Amino acid sequence: MQIAEVLLLAAVLSCRRLASHGWQQEAALDDRGDVRMYWTADVKKNVLLVEIQGRTLGYVAMGISVTGTMKNADLLIGYVDYMGRPHVLVSTRTATPAPTPIKRTRN
């Protein structure tokens, strides 16, 4: 498991314990506020913790790259299954059109 996966999984699993007001920053990602992002950065430790909340019956997803494009981006997809268990899927894109296979980080 890569560091980005561990940090995202820790953030997802701690969502029930952390109140959103405990984050350093927050932003609405849509006009209605149905999708919100909370984050805390520790520059000295080179750590970024992120929580994404979405009012959805599906999933929330996020892509991170140096350029802001899909090329060489890390893709993170989170959802809660029918039993209420959180899951995070991680994929790293390369310069080729197809992403590497998605790896489950929690079942």
The first five atom37 places (N, CA, C, CB, O) and aatype in JSON, in Angstrom:
{
  "aatype": [12, 5, 9, 0, 6, 19, 10, 10, 10, 0, 0, 19, 10, 15, 4, 1, 1, 10, 0, 15, 8, 7, 17, 5, 5, 6, 0, 0, 10, 3, 3, 1, 7, 3, 19, 1, 12, 18, 17, 16, 0, 3, 19, 11, 11, 2, 19, 10, 10, 19, 6, 9, 5, 7, 1, 16, 10, 7, 18, 19, 0, 12, 7, 9, 15, 19, 16, 7, 16, 12, 11, 2, 0, 3, 10, 10, 9, 7, 18, 19, 3, 18, 12, 7, 1, 14, 8, 19, 10, 19, 15, 16, 1, 16, 0, 16, 14, 0, 14, 16, 14, 9, 11, 1, 16, 1, 2],
  "atom_mask": [
    [1, 1, 1, 1, 1],
    [1, 1, 1, 1, 1],
    [1, 1, 1, 1, 1],
    [1, 1, 1, 1, 1],
    [1, 1, 1, 1, 1],
    [1, 1, 1, 1, 1],
    [1, 1, 1, 1, 1],
    [1, 1, 1, 1, 1],
    [1, 1, 1, 1, 1],
    [1, 1, 1, 1, 1],
    [1, 1, 1, 1, 1],
    [1, 1, 1, 1, 1],
    [1, 1, 1, 1, 1],
    [1, 1, 1, 1, 1],
    [1, 1, 1, 1, 1],
    [1, 1, 1, 1, 1],
    [1, 1, 1, 1, 1],
    [1, 1, 1, 1, 1],
    [1, 1, 1, 1, 1],
    [1, 1, 1, 1, 1],
    [1, 1, 1, 1, 1],
    [1, 1, 1, 0, 1],
    [1, 1, 1, 1, 1],
    [1, 1, 1, 1, 1],
    [1, 1, 1, 1, 1],
    [1, 1, 1, 1, 1],
    [1, 1, 1, 1, 1],
    [1, 1, 1, 1, 1],
    [1, 1, 1, 1, 1],
    [1, 1, 1, 1, 1],
    [1, 1, 1, 1, 1],
    [1, 1, 1, 1, 1],
    [1, 1, 1, 0, 1],
    [1, 1, 1, 1, 1],
    [1, 1, 1, 1, 1],
    [1, 1, 1, 1, 1],
    [1, 1, 1, 1, 1],
    [1, 1, 1, 1, 1],
    [1, 1, 1, 1, 1],
    [1, 1, 1, 1, 1],
    [1, 1, 1, 1, 1],
    [1, 1, 1, 1, 1],
    [1, 1, 1, 1, 1],
    [1, 1, 1, 1, 1],
    [1, 1, 1, 1, 1],
    [1, 1, 1, 1, 1],
    [1, 1, 1, 1, 1],
    [1, 1, 1, 1, 1],
    [1, 1, 1, 1, 1],
    [1, 1, 1, 1, 1],
    [1, 1, 1, 1, 1],
    [1, 1, 1, 1, 1],
    [1, 1, 1, 1, 1],
    [1, 1, 1, 0, 1],
    [1, 1, 1, 1, 1],
    [1, 1, 1, 1, 1],
    [1, 1, 1, 1, 1],
    [1, 1, 1, 0, 1],
    [1, 1, 1, 1, 1],
    [1, 1, 1, 1, 1],
    [1, 1, 1, 1, 1],
    [1, 1, 1, 1, 1],
    [1, 1, 1, 0, 1],
    [1, 1, 1, 1, 1],
    [1, 1, 1, 1, 1],
    [1, 1, 1, 1, 1],
    [1, 1, 1, 1, 1],
    [1, 1, 1, 0, 1],
    [1, 1, 1, 1, 1],
    [1, 1, 1, 1, 1],
    [1, 1, 1, 1, 1],
    [1, 1, 1, 1, 1],
    [1, 1, 1, 1, 1],
    [1, 1, 1, 1, 1],
    [1, 1, 1, 1, 1],
    [1, 1, 1, 1, 1],
    [1, 1, 1, 1, 1],
    [1, 1, 1, 0, 1],
    [1, 1, 1, 1, 1],
    [1, 1, 1, 1, 1],
    [1, 1, 1, 1, 1],
    [1, 1, 1, 1, 1],
    [1, 1, 1, 1, 1],
    [1, 1, 1, 0, 1],
    [1, 1, 1, 1, 1],
    [1, 1, 1, 1, 1],
    [1, 1, 1, 1, 1],
    [1, 1, 1, 1, 1],
    [1, 1, 1, 1, 1],
    [1, 1, 1, 1, 1],
    [1, 1, 1, 1, 1],
    [1, 1, 1, 1, 1],
    [1, 1, 1, 1, 1],
    [1, 1, 1, 1, 1],
    [1, 1, 1, 1, 1],
    [1, 1, 1, 1, 1],
    [1, 1, 1, 1, 1],
    [1, 1, 1, 1, 1],
    [1, 1, 1, 1, 1],
    [1, 1, 1, 1, 1],
    [1, 1, 1, 1, 1],
    [1, 1, 1, 1, 1],
    [1, 1, 1, 1, 1],
    [1, 1, 1, 1, 1],
    [1, 1, 1, 1, 1],
    [1, 1, 1, 1, 1],
    [1, 1, 1, 1, 1]
  ],
  "atom_positions": [
    [[0.85, -1.18, 0.0], [0.0, 0.0, 0.0], [0.9, 1.24, 0.0], [-0.97, 0.0, 1.23], [1.84, 1.33, 0.79]],
    [[0.6, 2.19, -0.89], [1.4, 3.4, -1.0], [0.96, 4.42, 0.05], [1.29, 3.99, -2.4], [-0.13, 4.31, 0.61]],
    [[1.81, 5.4, 0.3], [1.54, 6.4, 1.33], [0.25, 7.15, 1.04], [2.7, 7.39, 1.43], [-0.53, 7.4, 1.96]],
    [[0.0, 7.51, -0.22], [-1.24, 8.23, -0.57], [-2.45, 7.39, -0.22], [-1.26, 8.59, -2.07], [-3.45, 7.92, 0.28]],
    [[-2.38, 6.07, -0.47], [-3.49, 5.18, -0.16], [-3.72, 5.12, 1.35], [-3.23, 3.77, -0.72], [-4.86, 5.17, 1.82]],
    [[-2.64, 5.0, 2.1], [-2.74, 4.92, 3.56], [-3.36, 6.19, 4.12], [-1.35, 4.68, 4.19], [-4.25, 6.14, 4.97]],
    [[-2.89, 7.34, 3.65], [-3.42, 8.61, 4.16], [-4.88, 8.79, 3.82], [-2.62, 9.78, 3.62], [-5.67, 9.23, 4.66]],
    [[-5.27, 8.45, 2.57], [-6.67, 8.59, 2.2], [-7.54, 7.62, 2.98], [-6.85, 8.37, 0.69], [-8.61, 7.99, 3.45]],
    [[-7.08, 6.39, 3.12], [-7.85, 5.42, 3.88], [-8.0, 5.86, 5.33], [-7.18, 4.04, 3.82], [-9.07, 5.74, 5.91]],
    [[-6.93, 6.38, 5.91], [-7.01, 6.89, 7.29], [-8.02, 8.02, 7.38], [-5.63, 7.36, 7.78], [-8.77, 8.11, 8.35]],
    [[-8.03, 8.9, 6.39], [-8.98, 10.01, 6.41], [-10.4, 9.51, 6.27], [-8.66, 11.01, 5.28], [-11.3, 9.98, 6.97]],
    [[-10.62, 8.54, 5.37], [-11.96, 7.99, 5.19], [-12.44, 7.3, 6.46], [-11.99, 7.0, 4.01], [-13.58, 7.51, 6.9]],
    [[-11.58, 6.49, 7.05], [-11.98, 5.75, 8.24], [-12.17, 6.65, 9.45], [-10.95, 4.7, 8.56], [-12.94, 6.32, 10.36]],
    [[-11.48, 7.77, 9.47], [-11.61, 8.66, 10.62], [-12.73, 9.68, 10.45], [-10.31, 9.38, 10.86], [-12.97, 10.49, 11.35]],
    [[-13.43, 9.66, 9.31], [-14.5, 10.62, 9.07], [-15.55, 10.59, 10.17], [-15.15, 10.36, 7.72], [-16.12, 11.62, 10.53]],
    [[-15.81, 9.42, 10.69], [-16.82, 9.31, 11.75], [-16.33, 9.89, 13.06], [-17.22, 7.85, 11.95], [-17.13, 10.28, 13.91]],
    [[-14.99, 9.94, 13.24], [-14.44, 10.44, 14.5], [-14.08, 11.92, 14.44], [-13.23, 9.64, 14.89], [-14.11, 12.6, 15.46]],
    [[-13.74, 12.42, 13.26], [-13.32, 13.81, 13.12], [-14.5, 14.68, 12.75], [-12.21, 13.95, 12.07], [-15.21, 14.4, 11.78]],
    [[-14.72, 15.71, 13.48], [-15.72, 16.7, 13.09], [-15.11, 17.55, 11.99], [-16.17, 17.58, 14.32], [-13.92, 17.84, 12.0]],
    [[-15.94, 17.95, 11.04], [-15.42, 18.72, 9.9], [-14.77, 20.02, 10.34], [-16.54, 19.0, 8.91], [-13.88, 20.52, 9.66]],
    [[-15.19, 20.58, 11.45], [-14.58, 21.84, 11.9], [-13.16, 21.65, 12.39], [-15.42, 22.45, 13.0], [-12.49, 22.64, 12.7]],
    [[-12.66, 20.4, 12.49], [-11.29, 20.15, 12.91], [-10.28, 20.26, 11.8], [0.0, 0.0, 0.0], [-9.08, 20.18, 12.05]],
    [[-10.73, 20.45, 10.56], [-9.83, 20.57, 9.42], [-9.34, 22.0, 9.27], [-10.53, 20.1, 8.14], [-10.02, 22.94, 9.68]],
    [[-8.14, 22.16, 8.68], [-7.59, 23.5, 8.46], [-8.35, 24.27, 7.39], [-6.13, 23.4, 8.06], [-8.57, 25.47, 7.54]],
    [[-8.77, 23.59, 6.32], [-9.44, 24.24, 5.19], [-10.64, 23.43, 4.77], [-8.47, 24.41, 4.01], [-10.72, 22.23, 5.02]],
    [[-11.6, 24.11, 4.12], [-12.73, 23.4, 3.54], [-13.25, 24.19, 2.35], [-13.85, 23.18, 4.59], [-13.06, 25.4, 2.25]],
    [[-13.93, 23.46, 1.44], [-14.47, 24.11, 0.25], [-15.65, 23.31, -0.26], [-13.39, 24.26, -0.85], [-15.65, 22.08, -0.2]],
    [[-16.66, 24.02, -0.78], [-17.76, 23.38, -1.49], [-17.29, 23.17, -2.93], [-19.09, 24.26, -1.44], [-16.74, 24.08, -3.54]],
    [[-17.49, 21.96, -3.46], [-17.03, 21.65, -4.8], [-18.14, 21.75, -5.84], [-16.44, 20.26, -4.83], [-17.9, 21.55, -7.03]],
    [[-19.35, 22.06, -5.41], [-20.45, 22.29, -6.34], [-21.31, 23.44, -5.83], [-21.31, 21.0, -6.52], [-21.16, 23.87, -4.69]],
    [[-22.19, 23.93, -6.67], [-22.99, 25.11, -6.31], [-23.94, 24.87, -5.15], [-23.77, 25.56, -7.51], [-24.2, 25.79, -4.37]],
    [[-24.47, 23.66, -5.02], [-25.44, 23.37, -3.94], [-24.79, 22.96, -2.62], [-26.36, 22.27, -4.38], [-25.47, 22.89, -1.6]],
    [[-23.49, 22.71, -2.64], [-22.81, 22.29, -1.42], [-23.0, 20.82, -1.1], [0.0, 0.0, 0.0], [-22.76, 20.4, 0.03]],
    [[-23.43, 20.03, -2.08], [-23.62, 18.59, -1.87], [-22.3, 17.83, -1.81], [-24.48, 18.02, -2.96], [-22.23, 16.74, -1.26]],
    [[-21.27, 18.42, -2.39], [-19.95, 17.79, -2.36], [-18.99, 18.78, -1.69], [-19.45, 17.4, -3.81], [-18.81, 19.9, -2.16]],
    [[-18.39, 18.34, -0.6], [-17.5, 19.21, 0.17], [-16.17, 18.51, 0.36], [-18.13, 19.59, 1.54], [-16.09, 17.28, 0.44]],
    [[-15.12, 19.32, 0.43], [-13.77, 18.8, 0.64], [-13.17, 19.5, 1.85], [-12.88, 18.98, -0.62], [-13.27, 20.72, 1.98]],
    [[-12.56, 18.73, 2.72], [-11.89, 19.24, 3.91], [-10.45, 18.74, 3.86], [-12.61, 18.79, 5.24], [-10.21, 17.61, 3.44]],
    [[-9.49, 19.57, 4.28], [-8.12, 19.11, 4.26], [-7.27, 19.8, 5.31], [-7.52, 19.32, 2.89], [-7.56, 20.91, 5.76]],
    [[-6.21, 19.11, 5.68], [-5.19, 19.62, 6.59], [-3.84, 19.25, 5.98], [-5.35, 19.03, 8.05], [-3.6, 18.1, 5.62]],
    [[-2.96, 20.24, 5.88], [-1.62, 20.0, 5.32], [-0.58, 20.2, 6.4], [-1.34, 20.95, 4.12], [-0.62, 21.18, 7.15]],
    [[0.35, 19.28, 6.47], [1.51, 19.41, 7.34], [2.74, 19.44, 6.43], [1.6, 18.23, 8.41], [3.27, 18.4, 6.05]],
    [[3.17, 20.65, 6.08], [4.26, 20.82, 5.12], [5.56, 20.24, 5.66], [4.44, 22.31, 4.8], [6.34, 19.67, 4.89]],
    [[5.81, 20.38, 6.94], [7.06, 19.87, 7.52], [7.15, 18.35, 7.38], [7.17, 20.26, 9.0], [8.23, 17.82, 7.15]],
    [[6.03, 17.65, 7.52], [6.01, 16.2, 7.41], [5.66, 15.73, 6.0], [5.01, 15.61, 8.38], [5.66, 14.53, 5.73]],
    [[5.38, 16.67, 5.09], [5.0, 16.35, 3.72], [3.76, 15.46, 3.68], [6.16, 15.68, 2.99], [3.73, 14.45, 2.97]],
    [[2.73, 15.84, 4.46], [1.51, 15.05, 4.59], [0.31, 15.92, 4.27], [1.39, 14.45, 6.02], [0.22, 17.07, 4.7]],
    [[-0.62, 15.35, 3.52], [-1.89, 16.0, 3.23], [-3.01, 15.03, 3.56], [-1.97, 16.45, 1.74], [-3.08, 13.95, 2.98]],
    [[-3.87, 15.39, 4.5], [-5.04, 14.59, 4.84], [-6.25, 15.24, 4.21], [-5.21, 14.45, 6.39], [-6.44, 16.45, 4.32]],
    [[-7.08, 14.43, 3.53], [-8.23, 14.95, 2.8], [-9.47, 14.14, 3.16], [-7.97, 14.92, 1.28], [-9.42, 12.92, 3.27]],
    [[-10.58, 14.84, 3.33], [-11.88, 14.2, 3.49], [-12.8, 14.79, 2.42], [-12.47, 14.4, 4.95], [-12.89, 16.01, 2.28]],
    [[-13.47, 13.93, 1.68], [-14.46, 14.38, 0.71], [-15.79, 13.8, 1.12], [-14.08, 13.96, -0.76], [-15.92, 12.6, 1.34]],
    [[-16.79, 14.67, 1.24], [-18.14, 14.24, 1.58], [-19.04, 14.53, 0.39], [-18.66, 14.96, 2.86], [-19.0, 15.62, -0.17]],
    [[-19.84, 13.56, 0.02], [-20.76, 13.75, -1.09], [-22.13, 13.24, -0.75], [0.0, 0.0, 0.0], [-22.28, 12.12, -0.27]],
    [[-23.13, 14.06, -1.0], [-24.52, 13.64, -0.81], [-24.9, 12.88, -2.07], [-25.48, 14.89, -0.55], [-25.4, 13.46, -3.04]],
    [[-24.67, 11.58, -2.05], [-24.85, 10.76, -3.24], [-25.19, 9.33, -2.85], [-23.59, 10.78, -4.1], [-24.89, 8.88, -1.74]],
    [[-25.83, 8.62, -3.75], [-26.06, 7.19, -3.57], [-25.0, 6.39, -4.33], [-27.47, 6.81, -4.04], [-25.07, 5.17, -4.39]],
    [[-24.03, 7.09, -4.9], [-22.98, 6.45, -5.69], [-21.64, 6.54, -5.01], [0.0, 0.0, 0.0], [-21.4, 5.89, -4.0]],
    [[-20.77, 7.35, -5.57], [-19.4, 7.43, -5.1], [-18.9, 8.86, -5.19], [-18.5, 6.49, -5.91], [-19.53, 9.72, -5.82]],
    [[-17.76, 9.11, -4.57], [-17.03, 10.36, -4.75], [-15.65, 9.99, -5.27], [-16.93, 11.2, -3.4], [-15.11, 8.93, -4.93]],
    [[-15.09, 10.85, -6.1], [-13.79, 10.56, -6.71], [-12.97, 11.83, -6.77], [-13.96, 9.94, -8.12], [-13.49, 12.94, -6.77]],
    [[-11.66, 11.64, -6.83], [-10.75, 12.77, -6.88], [-9.51, 12.35, -7.67], [-10.37, 13.26, -5.45], [-9.05, 11.22, -7.56]],
    [[-8.99, 13.27, -8.45], [-7.75, 13.03, -9.18], [-6.71, 14.05, -8.74], [0.0, 0.0, 0.0], [-7.03, 15.22, -8.56]],
    [[-5.49, 13.61, -8.58], [-4.4, 14.49, -8.17], [-3.25, 14.33, -9.16], [-3.92, 14.18, -6.7], [-2.81, 13.21, -9.43]],
    [[-2.78, 15.45, -9.71], [-1.62, 15.4, -10.59], [-0.86, 16.71, -10.48], [-2.04, 15.12, -12.06], [-1.4, 17.72, -10.02]],
    [[0.36, 16.69, -10.91], [1.2, 17.88, -10.88], [0.67, 18.94, -11.83], [2.65, 17.53, -11.23], [0.73, 20.13, -11.54]],
    [[0.15, 18.49, -12.98], [-0.3, 19.43, -14.02], [-1.78, 19.77, -13.95], [0.01, 18.87, -15.36], [-2.23, 20.7, -14.62]],
    [[-2.55, 19.03, -13.15], [-3.99, 19.24, -13.11], [-4.73, 18.52, -14.21], [0.0, 0.0, 0.0], [-5.93, 18.74, -14.4]],
    [[-4.04, 17.65, -14.95], [-4.66, 16.87, -16.02], [-4.7, 15.4, -15.61], [-3.9, 17.05, -17.36], [-4.17, 15.02, -14.57]],
    [[-5.33, 14.58, -16.44], [-5.43, 13.15, -16.16], [-4.09, 12.43, -16.37], [-6.5, 12.52, -17.04], [-3.85, 11.37, -15.78]],
    [[-3.21, 12.99, -17.2], [-1.93, 12.35, -17.47], [-1.11, 12.26, -16.18], [-1.15, 13.12, -18.56], [-0.88, 13.27, -15.51]],
    [[-0.67, 11.05, -15.85], [0.13, 10.79, -14.65], [-0.58, 11.16, -13.35], [1.44, 11.54, -14.73], [0.08, 11.51, -12.37]],
    [[-1.9, 11.1, -13.34], [-2.67, 11.45, -12.14], [-2.88, 10.23, -11.25], [-4.03, 12.06, -12.54], [-2.94, 9.1, -11.72]],
    [[-2.99, 10.48, -9.97], [-3.44, 9.47, -9.01], [-4.94, 9.66, -8.87], [-2.69, 9.59, -7.62], [-5.41, 10.77, -8.58]],
    [[-5.7, 8.59, -9.07], [-7.16, 8.64, -8.99], [-7.62, 7.91, -7.75], [-7.81, 8.03, -10.26], [-7.18, 6.79, -7.48]],
    [[-8.49, 8.53, -7.0], [-9.01, 7.96, -5.76], [-10.53, 7.93, -5.85], [-8.53, 8.78, -4.51], [-11.15, 8.95, -6.13]],
    [[-11.12, 6.78, -5.61], [-12.57, 6.63, -5.66], [-13.02, 6.04, -4.34], [-13.01, 5.73, -6.87], [-12.52, 5.0, -3.91]],
    [[-13.96, 6.71, -3.69], [-14.47, 6.23, -2.41], [-15.96, 6.0, -2.46], [0.0, 0.0, 0.0], [-16.69, 6.75, -3.1]],
    [[-16.4, 4.96, -1.78], [-17.83, 4.69, -1.69], [-18.1, 3.9, -0.41], [-18.33, 3.91, -2.93], [-17.19, 3.36, 0.21]],
    [[-19.35, 3.85, -0.03], [-19.81, 3.06, 1.11], [-20.7, 1.96, 0.55], [-20.57, 3.94, 2.18], [-21.63, 2.25, -0.19]],
    [[-20.42, 0.71, 0.9], [-21.2, -0.39, 0.35], [-22.53, -0.53, 1.09], [-20.41, -1.71, 0.43], [-22.81, 0.21, 2.03]],
    [[-23.34, -1.48, 0.66], [-24.68, -1.66, 1.23], [-24.66, -2.06, 2.7], [-25.43, -2.71, 0.44], [-25.68, -1.95, 3.38]],
    [[-23.51, -2.51, 3.2], [-23.39, -2.86, 4.62], [-22.86, -1.69, 5.45], [-22.47, -4.07, 4.79], [-22.67, -1.82, 6.66]],
    [[-22.63, -0.54, 4.8], [-22.13, 0.64, 5.51], [-20.63, 0.68, 5.67], [0.0, 0.0, 0.0], [-20.12, 1.51, 6.43]],
    [[-19.9, -0.19, 4.98], [-18.44, -0.23, 5.07], [-17.82, 0.69, 4.02], [-17.92, -1.66, 4.9], [-18.21, 0.64, 2.86]],
    [[-16.85, 1.53, 4.43], [-16.19, 2.42, 3.46], [-15.15, 1.66, 2.64], [-15.52, 3.6, 4.18], [-14.49, 0.74, 3.14]],
    [[-15.0, 2.05, 1.38], [-14.0, 1.47, 0.49], [-13.3, 2.6, -0.25], [-14.65, 0.47, -0.52], [-13.91, 3.62, -0.56]],
    [[-12.02, 2.4, -0.53], [-11.24, 3.36, -1.32], [-10.51, 2.57, -2.4], [-10.23, 4.17, -0.41], [-9.83, 1.59, -2.11]],
    [[-10.66, 3.01, -3.64], [-9.96, 2.41, -4.76], [-8.95, 3.43, -5.27], [-10.96, 1.97, -5.89], [-9.25, 4.62, -5.37]],
    [[-7.75, 2.96, -5.61], [-6.68, 3.85, -6.03], [-6.13, 3.37, -7.36], [-5.55, 3.93, -4.96], [-5.89, 2.17, -7.54]],
    [[-5.92, 4.28, -8.29], [-5.31, 3.96, -9.57], [-4.33, 5.06, -9.93], [-6.38, 3.78, -10.68], [-4.61, 6.24, -9.7]],
    [[-3.2, 4.69, -10.5], [-2.21, 5.66, -10.95], [-2.17, 5.62, -12.47], [-0.8, 5.38, -10.34], [-1.89, 4.57, -13.06]],
    [[-2.45, 6.75, -13.09], [-2.41, 6.83, -14.55], [-0.98, 7.07, -15.0], [-3.35, 7.96, -15.08], [-0.18, 7.69, -14.3]],
    [[-0.68, 6.58, -16.18], [0.61, 6.83, -16.8], [0.38, 7.63, -18.07], [1.37, 5.5, -17.1], [-0.74, 8.05, -18.35]],
    [[1.42, 7.83, -18.83], [1.3, 8.59, -20.08], [0.48, 7.82, -21.12], [2.69, 8.9, -20.64], [0.02, 8.41, -22.1]],
    [[0.29, 6.53, -20.92], [-0.52, 5.75, -21.86], [-1.99, 6.02, -21.6], [-0.21, 4.22, -21.74], [-2.35, 6.46, -20.51]],
    [[-2.86, 5.77, -22.6], [-4.29, 6.07, -22.44], [-4.97, 5.27, -21.34], [-5.0, 5.83, -23.72], [-5.92, 5.76, -20.73]],
    [[-4.53, 4.05, -21.07], [-5.23, 3.21, -20.1], [-4.59, 3.34, -18.72], [-5.22, 1.74, -20.55], [-3.36, 3.33, -18.61]],
    [[-5.4, 3.46, -17.66], [-4.84, 3.51, -16.31], [-4.37, 2.14, -15.85], [-5.87, 4.07, -15.33], [-4.77, 1.12, -16.4]],
    [[-3.52, 2.14, -14.84], [-3.14, 0.87, -14.23], [-4.36, 0.33, -13.5], [-1.92, 1.04, -13.27], [-5.26, 1.09, -13.16]],
    [[-4.4, -0.97, -13.24], [-5.57, -1.54, -12.57], [-5.82, -0.89, -11.2], [-5.39, -3.04, -12.4], [-4.89, -0.49, -10.5]],
    [[-7.07, -0.8, -10.86], [-7.46, -0.25, -9.56], [-7.19, -1.27, -8.49], [-8.95, 0.18, -9.56], [-7.5, -2.46, -8.65]],
    [[-6.62, -0.82, -7.38], [-6.34, -1.7, -6.25], [-7.28, -1.35, -5.1], [-4.85, -1.57, -5.81], [-7.41, -0.18, -4.74]],
    [[-7.91, -2.33, -4.54], [-8.76, -2.11, -3.37], [-7.86, -1.92, -2.15], [-9.75, -3.3, -3.16], [-6.88, -2.64, -1.97]],
    [[-8.21, -0.94, -1.31], [-7.42, -0.71, -0.11], [-8.16, -1.14, 1.15], [-7.04, 0.74, 0.0], [-7.57, -1.19, 2.23]],
    [[-9.43, -1.46, 1.0], [-10.19, -1.93, 2.16], [-11.41, -2.67, 1.65], [-10.61, -0.75, 3.1], [-12.03, -2.24, 0.67]],
    [[-11.75, -3.77, 2.3], [-12.97, -4.52, 1.96], [-13.92, -4.52, 3.11], [-12.65, -5.95, 1.57], [-15.0, -5.1, 3.02]]
  ]
}
